[in-house]
């Protein structure tokens, strides 16, 4: 069964407590929290304070995705806010190994995200040090975009890299995940599905999460 990580970015922020309650009552495994700085991506979302509030509202895993420049400056703040997993972008890190070491030294699981144009081969020498790879299947910054089909080949390549190295690394897909394409994504080798609009814009989010979980 895949891990389902609904993205709170698509929730109604005036009703954030209700969104957290719904996710707590659903089959969702993780809360996916998208942090954007307006520099690395052309959008601004929220920071450690919101993560801290959400942390208080759930015992589920807080999967924090930093779409920001210089993530090393904020890693400790997000740890203190309650992040369980902290994911940084390979494109934003000049010294990626150092970033991963920092995250792990703070007691969090470490993830690396890569944009649609970035080849998975760049992860070759860091894969054994990380817990999760987040493959962006849309260009990061905004919810509601369409899934980029070439992502399927990237998933297959990355899964084979993990098999060759005998690694249990999570492969997370972020962007454009729907009930229609989820089975293809899982069959390619992914095991974590981030779903924003698919969950929060559906007429019955709990049922939608249950269907994704059954894929």
C-alpha positions as CSV (number, residue, x, y, z in Angstrom):
1,X,0.0,0.0,0.0
2,X,1.3,3.4,-0.9
3,X,1.9,6.1,1.7
4,X,-0.6,9.0,1.2
5,X,0.6,12.5,2.0
6,X,-2.1,15.1,1.3
7,X,-0.6,18.5,0.7
8,X,-2.1,21.2,3.0
9,X,-1.2,23.8,0.5
10,X,-4.5,23.0,-1.2
11,X,-6.5,23.3,2.0
12,X,-8.7,26.3,3.0
13,X,-6.4,28.1,5.3
14,X,-9.4,29.7,7.1
15,X,-10.4,26.2,8.0
16,X,-7.0,24.7,8.7
17,X,-8.1,23.1,12.0
18,X,-10.9,21.3,10.2
19,X,-8.5,20.2,7.5
20,X,-6.2,18.7,10.1
21,X,-9.1,17.0,11.8
22,X,-10.3,15.5,8.5
23,X,-6.8,14.1,7.7
24,X,-6.5,12.7,11.3
25,X,-9.7,10.8,10.7
26,X,-8.7,9.6,7.3
27,X,-6.3,6.9,6.0
28,X,-3.7,9.6,5.2
29,X,-0.3,8.6,6.5
30,X,1.6,11.9,6.4
31,X,0.9,15.6,6.3
32,X,2.8,17.1,3.4
33,X,3.8,20.8,4.1
34,X,5.1,22.9,1.3
35,X,7.3,25.8,2.3
36,X,8.0,28.4,-0.4
37,X,10.1,31.5,-0.2
38,X,9.3,33.5,-3.3
39,X,12.9,33.1,-4.4
40,X,13.5,29.4,-5.2
41,X,9.9,29.2,-6.5
42,X,7.7,32.1,-7.7
43,X,5.3,31.8,-4.8
44,X,5.3,32.3,-1.0
45,X,3.4,29.9,1.2
46,X,4.2,29.6,5.0
47,X,7.0,29.0,7.4
48,X,7.8,27.4,10.7
49,X,4.9,29.0,12.7
50,X,2.3,27.2,10.6
51,X,4.2,23.9,10.8
52,X,4.2,24.3,14.6
53,X,0.4,24.8,14.7
54,X,-0.1,21.8,12.4
55,X,2.2,19.7,14.6
56,X,0.0,20.4,17.6
57,X,-3.0,19.2,15.7
58,X,-1.7,15.8,14.6
59,X,0.4,12.8,15.7
60,X,0.9,11.8,12.0
61,X,4.2,12.3,10.2
62,X,4.9,16.0,9.3
63,X,6.6,15.8,5.9
64,X,8.1,19.2,5.3
65,X,9.2,20.1,1.8
66,X,11.5,23.2,1.6
67,X,11.2,25.0,-1.7
68,X,13.6,27.6,-0.5
69,X,17.1,29.0,-1.0
70,X,19.7,28.4,1.7
71,X,17.7,25.8,3.6
72,X,20.5,25.2,6.0
73,X,19.6,28.6,7.7
74,X,16.2,27.3,8.6
75,X,16.6,23.5,9.3
76,X,16.8,23.9,13.0
77,X,13.7,26.1,13.1
78,X,11.7,23.5,11.2
79,X,13.0,20.8,13.6
80,X,11.8,22.9,16.5
81,X,8.5,23.4,14.8
82,X,7.9,19.7,14.6
83,X,9.1,18.4,11.2
84,X,9.7,14.6,11.1
85,X,11.0,14.6,7.5
86,X,12.8,17.6,6.0
87,X,13.3,17.7,2.2
88,X,15.6,20.1,0.5
89,X,16.0,20.7,-3.3
90,X,19.1,19.5,-5.0
91,X,19.0,22.7,-7.1
92,X,19.1,24.9,-4.0
93,X,22.0,23.2,-2.2
94,X,25.6,23.9,-3.2
95,X,26.8,21.4,-0.6
96,X,24.1,18.8,-0.5
97,X,25.9,16.2,1.5
98,X,26.4,18.9,4.2
99,X,22.7,19.7,4.1
100,X,21.8,16.1,4.6
101,X,24.3,15.7,7.5
102,X,22.7,18.7,9.2
103,X,19.2,17.4,8.9
104,X,20.1,14.0,10.3
105,X,22.1,15.6,13.1
106,X,19.0,17.4,14.1
107,X,17.1,14.1,14.4
108,X,15.0,14.3,11.3
109,X,14.7,12.1,8.3
110,X,16.3,13.7,5.2
111,X,14.8,14.0,1.8
112,X,16.0,15.4,-1.5
113,X,13.7,16.9,-4.1
114,X,14.5,17.3,-7.7
115,X,12.7,19.4,-10.3
116,X,11.3,18.0,-13.6
117,X,14.3,19.0,-15.7
118,X,16.9,17.5,-13.2
119,X,18.1,14.0,-14.0
120,X,17.9,11.4,-11.3
121,X,21.5,10.3,-12.1
122,X,22.7,13.4,-10.0
123,X,21.5,11.5,-6.9
124,X,24.0,8.6,-7.5
125,X,26.5,9.6,-4.8
126,X,24.0,10.8,-2.2
127,X,21.2,8.1,-2.5
128,X,22.6,5.9,0.3
129,X,22.6,8.9,2.7
130,X,18.9,9.9,2.3
131,X,15.6,8.5,3.4
132,X,13.4,9.9,0.7
133,X,13.6,11.3,-2.9
134,X,10.8,13.7,-3.9
135,X,10.4,13.7,-7.6
136,X,8.6,16.9,-8.7
137,X,6.1,15.8,-11.4
138,X,5.1,19.5,-12.0
139,X,7.2,22.6,-11.9
140,X,7.3,23.6,-8.2
141,X,5.5,26.7,-6.9
142,X,1.8,26.2,-7.5
143,X,-0.9,23.5,-6.9
144,X,-3.3,22.2,-9.5
145,X,-0.9,21.6,-12.3
146,X,-0.9,18.7,-14.7
147,X,1.3,15.7,-14.2
148,X,4.4,15.7,-16.4
149,X,4.4,12.2,-18.2
150,X,8.2,11.9,-18.4
151,X,8.2,11.5,-14.6
152,X,7.2,7.8,-15.0
153,X,10.6,7.0,-16.7
154,X,12.4,8.9,-13.9
155,X,10.6,6.8,-11.3
156,X,11.6,3.6,-13.0
157,X,15.2,4.7,-13.3
158,X,15.4,5.8,-9.7
159,X,13.7,2.6,-8.4
160,X,16.3,0.6,-10.3
161,X,19.1,2.7,-8.7
162,X,17.7,1.9,-5.3
163,X,17.4,-1.8,-6.1
164,X,21.0,-1.9,-7.4
165,X,22.2,-0.3,-4.1
166,X,19.9,-2.5,-2.0
167,X,18.2,0.7,-0.5
168,X,14.8,1.1,0.9
169,X,14.6,4.8,0.0
170,X,11.1,6.2,-0.3
171,X,10.2,7.6,-3.8
172,X,7.7,10.4,-3.3
173,X,5.7,11.9,-6.3
174,X,4.6,15.5,-5.9
175,X,2.4,17.2,-8.4
176,X,-0.6,16.3,-10.5
177,X,-1.4,13.0,-8.7
178,X,-4.9,11.9,-9.4
179,X,-7.1,8.8,-8.9
180,X,-6.6,8.1,-12.7
181,X,-2.8,8.1,-12.7
182,X,-2.0,6.9,-9.2
183,X,-1.8,3.2,-10.2
184,X,0.6,3.9,-13.0
185,X,2.8,5.9,-10.7
186,X,2.9,3.2,-8.1
187,X,3.5,0.5,-10.7
188,X,6.6,2.5,-11.9
189,X,8.1,2.2,-8.4
190,X,6.9,5.1,-6.3
191,X,5.6,4.5,-2.8
192,X,4.6,7.9,-1.5
193,X,1.8,10.0,-3.2
194,X,1.5,13.7,-2.5
195,X,-2.0,14.8,-3.4
196,X,-3.3,18.4,-3.0
197,X,-6.3,19.4,-5.2
198,X,-7.2,15.7,-5.7
199,X,-8.0,15.4,-2.0
200,X,-9.0,18.9,-0.9
201,X,-11.1,19.8,-4.0
202,X,-13.0,16.5,-4.0
203,X,-16.5,16.3,-2.7
204,X,-15.5,13.6,-0.2
205,X,-11.8,14.0,0.8
206,X,-11.8,11.0,3.2
207,X,-13.2,8.7,0.5
208,X,-10.7,10.0,-2.0
209,X,-7.8,9.3,0.4
210,X,-9.1,5.8,1.0
211,X,-9.2,5.2,-2.8
212,X,-5.6,6.4,-3.2
213,X,-4.6,4.2,-0.3
214,X,-6.1,1.2,-2.1
215,X,-4.1,1.8,-5.3
